[in-house]
Amino acid sequence: MFCSTGYFIYDFLDMVLNQKMILSWELLFHHTVVISCFGIAVMTGRYVGFAVVALLVEINSVFLHLRQILRMASLAAGDLYRINSMVNLGTYVVFRINTLAWMTRWLVLNRDNIPLFSYTVGSVGLAIMTAMNIVLFYRLLRSDFLKSSAPMPTEVKESRGQGEGKKET
């Protein structure tokens, strides 16, 4: 857990120093929420299992990053990209949506056993992550599966980092 928190802090600082804020604000916001939630687990030694479950979300990041690598290599029209798109959406549902749903359920069921501050940070963090993941899922679905003959005004571009990746419009 300590290493994961450190990674998010490092990646946050790297983005602040090396990226245009307009291109990375969503991921910076994501990292702020994750650092806050993981920070509670690291500093208090509580909710470590809950935070580790949250890392299941990162399994999908492998396919998000592969998607971006394929796009950068101009392979977005090939079979490998199409297969990755399907696996990406499948792992998105299993490891992002289902994990966030389970975490929300656990938090609600254990409300009486959690201090107000931790419950509030967890609830707000989950609400933010859920909203961000719904938006990213829609962007991925629209970009990779609902293409029309007209070019899309915005496309998802995952450039680096753990989690959702940077979204450029």
C-alpha atoms as a printed R data frame, in Angstrom:
    type eleno elety resid chain resno       x      y       z
1   ATOM     1    CA   MET     A     1   0.000  0.000   0.000
2   ATOM     2    CA   PHE     A     2   2.855  2.357   0.850
3   ATOM     3    CA   CYS     A     3   4.440  1.757  -2.576
4   ATOM     4    CA   SER     A     4   1.158  2.361  -4.395
5   ATOM     5    CA   THR     A     5   0.626  5.624  -2.535
6   ATOM     6    CA   GLY     A     6   4.192  6.638  -3.333
7   ATOM     7    CA   TYR     A     7   3.613  5.879  -7.004
8   ATOM     8    CA   PHE     A     8   0.525  8.081  -7.124
9   ATOM     9    CA   ILE     A     9   2.429 10.912  -5.386
10  ATOM    10    CA   TYR     A    10   5.347 10.556  -7.817
11  ATOM    11    CA   ASP     A    11   3.057 10.434 -10.857
12  ATOM    12    CA   PHE     A    12   1.117 13.464  -9.583
13  ATOM    13    CA   LEU     A    13   4.326 15.500  -9.183
14  ATOM    14    CA   ASP     A    14   5.611 14.324 -12.570
15  ATOM    15    CA   MET     A    15   2.406 15.501 -14.241
16  ATOM    16    CA   VAL     A    16   2.465 18.864 -12.453
17  ATOM    17    CA   LEU     A    17   6.056 19.455 -13.559
18  ATOM    18    CA   ASN     A    18   5.943 17.983 -17.070
19  ATOM    19    CA   GLN     A    19   2.393 18.161 -18.432
20  ATOM    20    CA   LYS     A    20   0.055 20.939 -19.462
21  ATOM    21    CA   MET     A    21  -2.582 21.286 -16.758
22  ATOM    22    CA   ILE     A    22  -5.356 21.535 -19.344
23  ATOM    23    CA   LEU     A    23  -4.440 18.069 -20.622
24  ATOM    24    CA   SER     A    24  -4.023 16.348 -17.266
25  ATOM    25    CA   TRP     A    25  -6.436 17.982 -14.822
26  ATOM    26    CA   GLU     A    26  -8.743 14.924 -14.684
27  ATOM    27    CA   LEU     A    27  -5.888 12.580 -13.849
28  ATOM    28    CA   LEU     A    28  -4.434 15.054 -11.326
29  ATOM    29    CA   PHE     A    29  -7.839 15.175  -9.657
30  ATOM    30    CA   HIS     A    30  -8.021 11.360  -9.728
31  ATOM    31    CA   HIS     A    31  -4.571 11.109  -8.143
32  ATOM    32    CA   THR     A    32  -5.531 13.628  -5.434
33  ATOM    33    CA   VAL     A    33  -8.536 11.509  -4.458
34  ATOM    34    CA   VAL     A    34  -6.524  8.262  -4.502
35  ATOM    35    CA   ILE     A    35  -3.651  9.785  -2.495
36  ATOM    36    CA   SER     A    36  -6.159 11.055   0.099
37  ATOM    37    CA   CYS     A    37  -7.913  7.699   0.454
38  ATOM    38    CA   PHE     A    38  -4.750  5.581   0.397
39  ATOM    39    CA   GLY     A    39  -3.086  8.087   2.732
40  ATOM    40    CA   ILE     A    40  -5.689  7.348   5.401
41  ATOM    41    CA   ALA     A    41  -4.977  3.609   5.106
42  ATOM    42    CA   VAL     A    42  -1.202  4.127   5.249
43  ATOM    43    CA   MET     A    43  -1.238  6.624   8.126
44  ATOM    44    CA   THR     A    44  -3.803  4.844  10.301
45  ATOM    45    CA   GLY     A    45  -3.038  1.238   9.379
46  ATOM    46    CA   ARG     A    46  -6.795  0.734   8.960
47  ATOM    47    CA   TYR     A    47  -8.788 -0.059   5.814
48  ATOM    48    CA   VAL     A    48  -5.662 -1.490   4.137
49  ATOM    49    CA   GLY     A    49  -7.650 -4.432   2.740
50  ATOM    50    CA   PHE     A    50 -10.256 -2.035   1.375
51  ATOM    51    CA   ALA     A    51  -7.525  0.035  -0.296
52  ATOM    52    CA   VAL     A    52  -5.894 -3.091  -1.733
53  ATOM    53    CA   VAL     A    53  -9.237 -4.093  -3.265
54  ATOM    54    CA   ALA     A    54  -9.255 -0.646  -4.899
55  ATOM    55    CA   LEU     A    55  -6.037 -1.613  -6.677
56  ATOM    56    CA   LEU     A    56  -8.001 -4.239  -8.650
57  ATOM    57    CA   VAL     A    57  -9.116 -1.286 -10.754
58  ATOM    58    CA   GLU     A    58  -5.544 -1.005 -11.998
59  ATOM    59    CA   ILE     A    59  -5.731 -4.373 -13.789
60  ATOM    60    CA   ASN     A    60  -7.774 -2.613 -16.443
61  ATOM    61    CA   SER     A    61  -5.048  0.033 -16.761
62  ATOM    62    CA   VAL     A    62  -2.874 -2.506 -18.581
63  ATOM    63    CA   PHE     A    63  -5.385 -2.567 -21.428
64  ATOM    64    CA   LEU     A    64  -5.975  1.194 -21.323
65  ATOM    65    CA   HIS     A    65  -2.229  1.740 -21.727
66  ATOM    66    CA   LEU     A    66  -1.918 -0.907 -24.448
67  ATOM    67    CA   ARG     A    67  -4.760  0.877 -26.231
68  ATOM    68    CA   GLN     A    68  -2.800  4.130 -26.180
69  ATOM    69    CA   ILE     A    69   0.428  2.459 -27.290
70  ATOM    70    CA   LEU     A    70  -1.408  0.940 -30.249
71  ATOM    71    CA   ARG     A    71  -2.889  4.336 -31.108
72  ATOM    72    CA   MET     A    72   0.519  6.014 -30.885
73  ATOM    73    CA   ALA     A    73   1.946  3.312 -33.173
74  ATOM    74    CA   SER     A    74  -0.848  4.003 -35.698
75  ATOM    75    CA   LEU     A    75  -2.242  0.501 -35.185
76  ATOM    76    CA   ALA     A    76  -5.748  1.582 -34.191
77  ATOM    77    CA   ALA     A    77  -7.253  0.018 -37.301
78  ATOM    78    CA   GLY     A    78  -5.779 -3.445 -36.781
79  ATOM    79    CA   ASP     A    79  -7.060 -6.669 -35.278
80  ATOM    80    CA   LEU     A    80  -4.848 -6.352 -32.179
81  ATOM    81    CA   TYR     A    81  -6.417 -2.984 -31.393
82  ATOM    82    CA   ARG     A    82  -9.922 -4.401 -31.871
83  ATOM    83    CA   ILE     A    83  -9.197 -7.392 -29.610
84  ATOM    84    CA   ASN     A    84  -7.645 -5.101 -27.014
85  ATOM    85    CA   SER     A    85 -10.698 -2.826 -27.197
86  ATOM    86    CA   MET     A    86 -12.990 -5.743 -26.382
87  ATOM    87    CA   VAL     A    87 -10.752 -6.991 -23.552
88  ATOM    88    CA   ASN     A    88 -10.412 -3.410 -22.319
89  ATOM    89    CA   LEU     A    89 -14.178 -2.971 -22.078
90  ATOM    90    CA   GLY     A    90 -14.587 -6.395 -20.430
91  ATOM    91    CA   THR     A    91 -11.922 -5.726 -17.812
92  ATOM    92    CA   TYR     A    92 -13.361 -2.248 -17.375
93  ATOM    93    CA   VAL     A    93 -16.691 -3.705 -16.301
94  ATOM    94    CA   VAL     A    94 -15.161 -6.464 -14.152
95  ATOM    95    CA   PHE     A    95 -12.300 -4.584 -12.505
96  ATOM    96    CA   ARG     A    96 -13.512 -0.997 -12.443
97  ATOM    97    CA   ILE     A    97 -17.293 -0.914 -12.323
98  ATOM    98    CA   ASN     A    98 -17.752 -4.075 -10.238
99  ATOM    99    CA   THR     A    99 -14.939 -3.159  -7.846
100 ATOM   100    CA   LEU     A   100 -16.325  0.324  -7.265
101 ATOM   101    CA   ALA     A   101 -19.811 -1.123  -6.770
102 ATOM   102    CA   TRP     A   102 -18.499 -3.662  -4.230
103 ATOM   103    CA   MET     A   103 -16.547 -0.962  -2.405
104 ATOM   104    CA   THR     A   104 -19.607  1.287  -2.232
105 ATOM   105    CA   ARG     A   105 -21.710 -1.590  -0.905
106 ATOM   106    CA   TRP     A   106 -19.062 -2.445   1.727
107 ATOM   107    CA   LEU     A   107 -18.828  1.167   2.850
108 ATOM   108    CA   VAL     A   108 -22.604  1.483   3.223
109 ATOM   109    CA   LEU     A   109 -22.922 -1.846   5.079
110 ATOM   110    CA   ASN     A   110 -20.098 -0.942   7.474
111 ATOM   111    CA   ARG     A   111 -21.095  2.683   8.045
112 ATOM   112    CA   ASP     A   112 -21.590  2.192  11.789
113 ATOM   113    CA   ASN     A   113 -18.040  0.842  12.219
114 ATOM   114    CA   ILE     A   114 -16.243  3.648  10.388
115 ATOM   115    CA   PRO     A   115 -15.366  7.065  11.852
116 ATOM   116    CA   LEU     A   116 -17.203  9.967  10.218
117 ATOM   117    CA   PHE     A   117 -14.063 11.468   8.657
118 ATOM   118    CA   SER     A   118 -12.986  8.202   7.026
119 ATOM   119    CA   TYR     A   119 -16.539  7.454   5.909
120 ATOM   120    CA   THR     A   120 -16.855 10.920   4.376
121 ATOM   121    CA   VAL     A   121 -13.513 10.725   2.557
122 ATOM   122    CA   GLY     A   122 -14.353  7.213   1.335
123 ATOM   123    CA   SER     A   123 -17.846  8.166   0.185
124 ATOM   124    CA   VAL     A   124 -16.734 11.321  -1.599
125 ATOM   125    CA   GLY     A   125 -13.772  9.475  -3.142
126 ATOM   126    CA   LEU     A   126 -15.959  6.642  -4.401
127 ATOM   127    CA   ALA     A   127 -18.536  9.070  -5.784
128 ATOM   128    CA   ILE     A   128 -15.826 10.959  -7.683
129 ATOM   129    CA   MET     A   129 -14.180  7.776  -8.978
130 ATOM   130    CA   THR     A   130 -17.543  6.355 -10.057
131 ATOM   131    CA   ALA     A   131 -18.450  9.529 -11.955
132 ATOM   132    CA   MET     A   132 -15.033  9.689 -13.616
133 ATOM   133    CA   ASN     A   133 -15.194  6.012 -14.584
134 ATOM   134    CA   ILE     A   134 -18.680  6.382 -16.080
135 ATOM   135    CA   VAL     A   135 -17.430  9.282 -18.222
136 ATOM   136    CA   LEU     A   136 -14.319  7.352 -19.290
137 ATOM   137    CA   PHE     A   137 -16.393  4.251 -20.079
138 ATOM   138    CA   TYR     A   138 -18.671  6.334 -22.288
139 ATOM   139    CA   ARG     A   139 -15.672  7.892 -24.062
140 ATOM   140    CA   LEU     A   140 -14.106  4.487 -24.662
141 ATOM   141    CA   LEU     A   141 -17.370  2.995 -25.877
142 ATOM   142    CA   ARG     A   142 -18.010  5.944 -28.195
143 ATOM   143    CA   SER     A   143 -14.451  6.030 -29.514
144 ATOM   144    CA   ASP     A   144 -13.916  2.308 -30.078
145 ATOM   145    CA   PHE     A   145 -17.398  0.897 -30.720
146 ATOM   146    CA   LEU     A   146 -19.846  3.620 -31.669
147 ATOM   147    CA   LYS     A   147 -17.826  5.233 -34.435
148 ATOM   148    CA   SER     A   148 -19.819  6.996 -37.086
149 ATOM   149    CA   SER     A   149 -18.627  8.080 -40.512
150 ATOM   150    CA   ALA     A   150 -18.169 11.628 -39.185
151 ATOM   151    CA   PRO     A   151 -15.065 12.279 -37.063
152 ATOM   152    CA   MET     A   152 -15.620 12.543 -33.335
153 ATOM   153    CA   PRO     A   153 -14.992 15.982 -31.788
154 ATOM   154    CA   THR     A   154 -13.183 14.360 -28.854
155 ATOM   155    CA   GLU     A   155 -11.431 11.064 -28.400
156 ATOM   156    CA   VAL     A   156  -9.919  9.402 -25.375
157 ATOM   157    CA   LYS     A   157  -6.153  9.411 -25.378
158 ATOM   158    CA   GLU     A   158  -4.478  7.555 -22.548
159 ATOM   159    CA   SER     A   159  -0.900  8.750 -22.463
160 ATOM   160    CA   ARG     A   160   0.588  7.353 -19.265
161 ATOM   161    CA   GLY     A   161   0.262  6.836 -15.558
162 ATOM   162    CA   GLN     A   162  -1.616  4.399 -13.412
163 ATOM   163    CA   GLY     A   163  -5.380  4.653 -13.366
164 ATOM   164    CA   GLU     A   164  -7.483  6.218 -16.085
165 ATOM   165    CA   GLY     A   165  -4.644  7.848 -17.955
166 ATOM   166    CA   LYS     A   166  -4.609 11.349 -19.288
167 ATOM   167    CA   LYS     A   167  -7.563 12.346 -21.384
168 ATOM   168    CA   GLU     A   168  -6.931 14.855 -24.121
169 ATOM   169    CA   THR     A   169  -9.706 16.512 -26.038
